[in-house]
Amino acid sequence: MSGDSQVKAEFFIENPAELPSVAQTLKEKGYDHVISLSAVDYPKSNEIHLVIHVSSYTKKDIEPKIFEIRVKLNRDNPRVPSLVKIWPSAEFQEREAYEMFGIVFENHPDLRNILLDPEEFSGVHPLRKDYIVQVEDIMLKLKEEVKNGGNK
């Protein structure tokens, strides 16, 4: 499937509670898996948009099509129903969005960090635009290690 042949359709959901019915309808039409699931942070409007791309492995007429679902979430309490029961391929991607953006996927079977140390990043969401990256002076650290005889 080349990038030129892909057709993209979009659907925007204002009420997160509507997501499962939209997902179920798409699954019944043959969209059988989640290609990607991520989010976009809009701090000025106090929103996070959950962005889900779905397609089909099994239906050749759908295979070149990518359907995008966008769900508007409140940035202060981003909650949305999990899609794992409809599309199992969403499981790890929902966990990553939980970890990186703080989106809570209600009724997810195992909603915990998948990439980052949960103690160090508890309540911290590194893909939000207000996240402050901790800068480490690697040269100073190397000089200290050399001064102290290297890593022991």
N, C-alpha and C positions, 0 to 999 in steps of 0.2 A: 504494500500500500504506500504509494508515494504521497508526499505532502501536498502536491498539486491536486490530487483527486479527492482529498478530504472535503466533505461538506460539513459545515458547522451550523447547528441550530442552538438557540439560547432560550432559557426560560428564567424569569426573575421571580423569586418568592419573597413577599413582604412578611408573611407570617410563618415562622419556623415550624409550627405545628402541621403545616400543609406538606412538608417535605416527604413524609412517608407515602402519602397517597400519590404524589407526583412520581416518586421513584417506583412505586408498584405499577403504575400505569405504563411507565417506560419499560420496566422489566417484562410486562405482559406483551408489549409490542416487539420484544426481542433484544432490547438493550440489556445484555447479560452480565456486564462487569463494569467496575469503576476503573477508568484509566488513571485518573489522578484526582486527588482531593487536597486542597490547600485553602488559603485564605488571603485576603487583602485587608490591611488595617487602615482605617480612616479616622484618626484621632480627632480631627477638627469637627467631624459630624457625629462623633461618638458611636461609630459603627464598625463592625467587622463583617466583611462579605465572605461567606463560605463559598468556595468555587469547586464544583464537582464536574468532572468530564466522564461521560459514560459512552460505551459503544457495544459492539457485539463480536464475539468470536465465531458464532454459529450461523448467523443469518447473513448470507453473502450480499443481500441488497442493503443491509444496514452497516456492514463491516467498514465501508469507507466513510461512514458518517460519525461525527462526534457531536454528542448532545451536551451542552453546557447548562448546568443548573447553578444559579446564584441565589444565595439565601442571605437576606439582611439580618444581622444580629446586633443586639445592644452590646456595645463594647464593655460596659460595666458588669454585665452578667451574660456572656455569650453562651446560650444553651440551645440545643437542637436535638431532635430525636436521632438516635443512631440508625445507620442504614445497614448494619452488619447482617441482620436477619433477611434483608432483601438482597443485598449484594455482599457476600462474605469477603470479597476483595477490598472492601472498605475498612476492614478491621485495623490493620497497621497504619493506614493513612489517617484514620480518625485519631489514633493514639498520637501520631506525630503532630497533628493540628491541635490536639489538646495540650501537648507539651510546648509547642512553639508559639501558639496564639492564645492559649487559655480557654479554648472552646470546649465546653462540657457536652459530650454526646450521651444523652440520657439513654439508659438501658444498654450501654456498651458492655460486652462480656468481660472486659479486662482493661479498664481505662487507667493506665499508669504510664509513666515515662518509658520511652523506648530507646532514646538516644542519649539523654543527658542524666547526670547524677541527680537523683531526686532530692538529696539533701542540699546540694549546692544550688539547685535551680528551683527549689520549692517556691511556688507563687511567682516565679520569674519567667517571662515569656519572651525569648530572644528575637522572635521575628516581629514583635510589635515595634512600631516606629519610635516609641519613647524609651526603648531599652537602651541603656548606656553600656557600651562595650568597655570592659575593664582592660586598660592598656598595661602591658607588662614590658618593662625595659629588659629585653633579653640580653643585651650587652652587659648591663650591670649585673644581672644574674650570673652570666658566664664568668665575669671577672671575680665575683664572690666565690664561685665554685673553684676557680683556679687558685685563688688566694687560700681557700680552705683545703686544698689538696684534691679537688675533684669530687665526684659523687662517691660517697662511701656508704 
